């Protein structure tokens, strides 16, 4: 796995990380003279999980995360682990169980990425694939927006999304692309198969070459001349439709 350094900040995100992923937290920095009552759960969870807590001046927190609303609390996380695609296919993937992947085509807004990762975890998607270029990394903003759920589902980073799609097809995945010009709505699609769903970037959607590699194209019906939805909202709709469909057919 390849690693990326990560700090998260804010009382709620740090507390969520302590509850969900305490093994990934190396150290917690707390601003000097902070109200002890406001961080009592963080202190308790840190003690229970034997995580070092260091009280530091505010300038130290600024050095770690910059000019943000850190609420006096910063956690130093172990690096976020990105799977290699071949590694994931060998170790985690059973094609007979019809897994569902989400492929993100250049989602550059970290808030969108964080919201998508939270939906992915909640809806039971098996893995997320991110391109290495023109794509928001999983950083502190993404982790905060995901409410501590980033990393609960395997995250795979790839160099070329189109080559990845061809590789996935080769092992039995069907590729579904979300495109507003598609002839079929997302609730009309059959999802009874191993799936990789492509979510396009904010504004531009899925790139033309990537669309050409899709086996099926689906749209989200719009009223009142609305052109499109936020990428994270689109992802949430299709993830839960797939969950509903597969639950019904279990």
JOPECOR-V655233 format. One record per backbone hydrogen bond with DSSP energy under -0.5 kcal/mol. NH is the residue of the N-H (numbers start at 1). CO is the residue of the C=O. E is the energy in kcal/mol with one decimal. If there is no record, write none. Layout:
BEGIN
NH_CO_E + NH_CO_E
END
This chain:
BEGIN
2_82_-1.4 + 4_80_-0.7 + 6_77_-0.6 + 8_75_-2.1 + 10_70_-1.3 + 10_73_-1.9 + 14_10_-2.0 + 15_11_-2.4 + 16_12_-2.7 + 17_13_-2.3 + 18_14_-2.1 + 19_15_-1.8 + 20_16_-2.7 + 21_17_-2.5 + 24_21_-1.8 + 25_22_-1.5 + 26_24_-0.6 + 26_76_-2.8 + 27_76_-1.3 + 28_52_-2.4 + 29_74_-3.5 + 30_54_-2.9 + 31_72_-2.5 + 32_56_-2.4 + 34_31_-1.3 + 38_35_-1.0 + 39_35_-0.6 + 39_36_-1.0 + 40_37_-1.0 + 43_39_-2.6 + 44_40_-2.4 + 45_41_-2.8 + 46_42_-2.3 + 47_43_-2.2 + 48_44_-2.6 + 49_45_-1.8 + 50_47_-1.1 + 51_46_-2.8 + 52_26_-0.6 + 52_50_-0.5 + 54_28_-3.0 + 56_30_-2.5 + 56_54_-0.6 + 60_57_-1.3 + 61_57_-1.0 + 62_58_-1.9 + 63_59_-2.0 + 64_60_-1.4 + 65_61_-2.5 + 66_62_-2.3 + 68_66_-1.7 + 70_68_-1.7 + 73_70_-2.0 + 74_29_-2.5 + 75_8_-2.8 + 76_27_-3.1 + 77_6_-2.1 + 77_75_-0.7 + 78_24_-4.9 + 80_4_-1.8 + 82_2_-2.1 + 82_80_-0.5 + 83_81_-0.5 + 83_155_-2.9 + 88_84_-2.6 + 89_85_-2.7 + 90_86_-2.0 + 91_87_-2.8 + 92_88_-2.8 + 93_88_-1.2 + 97_94_-2.0 + 98_95_-1.6 + 101_195_-2.3 + 102_127_-2.0 + 103_101_-0.5 + 103_197_-3.6 + 104_102_-0.5 + 104_129_-2.6 + 105_103_-0.6 + 105_199_-3.0 + 106_104_-1.2 + 108_106_-0.9 + 110_108_-0.7 + 113_109_-2.2 + 114_110_-2.5 + 115_111_-2.1 + 116_112_-2.4 + 117_113_-2.6 + 118_114_-1.8 + 119_115_-2.0 + 120_116_-2.8 + 121_117_-2.0 + 122_118_-2.2 + 123_119_-2.6 + 124_120_-0.8 + 125_120_-1.8 + 126_100_-2.3 + 127_100_-0.9 + 128_154_-2.4 + 129_102_-3.0 + 130_156_-3.3 + 131_104_-0.7 + 132_158_-2.0 + 136_107_-2.5 + 139_137_-1.4 + 143_139_-2.7 + 144_140_-2.7 + 145_141_-2.5 + 146_142_-2.1 + 147_144_-1.4 + 148_143_-2.0 + 149_146_-1.1 + 152_149_-2.2 + 154_126_-0.6 + 155_81_-0.5 + 156_128_-3.5 + 156_154_-0.5 + 157_83_-1.6 + 158_130_-2.4 + 164_160_-1.8 + 165_161_-2.3 + 166_162_-1.9 + 167_163_-2.1 + 168_164_-2.7 + 169_165_-2.5 + 170_166_-1.8 + 171_167_-0.8 + 171_168_-0.8 + 172_169_-1.3 + 173_168_-2.5 + 174_194_-2.7 + 176_174_-0.5 + 176_196_-2.6 + 177_216_-2.8 + 178_198_-1.6 + 179_177_-0.7 + 179_218_-2.9 + 182_179_-2.0 + 184_217_-0.5 + 186_219_-2.2 + 188_185_-1.6 + 189_185_-0.6 + 191_189_-0.5 + 193_191_-2.2 + 195_99_-2.3 + 196_174_-2.1 + 197_101_-2.8 + 198_176_-3.3 + 199_103_-3.0 + 199_197_-0.5 + 200_198_-0.5 + 201_205_-1.4 + 204_202_-0.9 + 205_201_-1.9 + 211_207_-2.4 + 212_208_-1.8 + 213_209_-0.7 + 213_210_-0.9 + 214_211_-1.4 + 215_175_-1.7 + 216_175_-2.0 + 218_177_-2.7 + 219_184_-2.3 + 221_219_-0.6 + 226_223_-1.7 + 234_230_-2.5 + 235_231_-2.4 + 236_232_-2.0 + 237_233_-2.2 + 238_234_-2.1 + 239_235_-2.6 + 240_236_-2.1 + 241_237_-1.6 + 242_238_-2.3 + 243_239_-2.1 + 244_240_-2.4 + 245_241_-2.7 + 246_242_-2.9 + 247_243_-2.2 + 248_244_-2.1 + 249_245_-1.4 + 250_247_-0.8
END
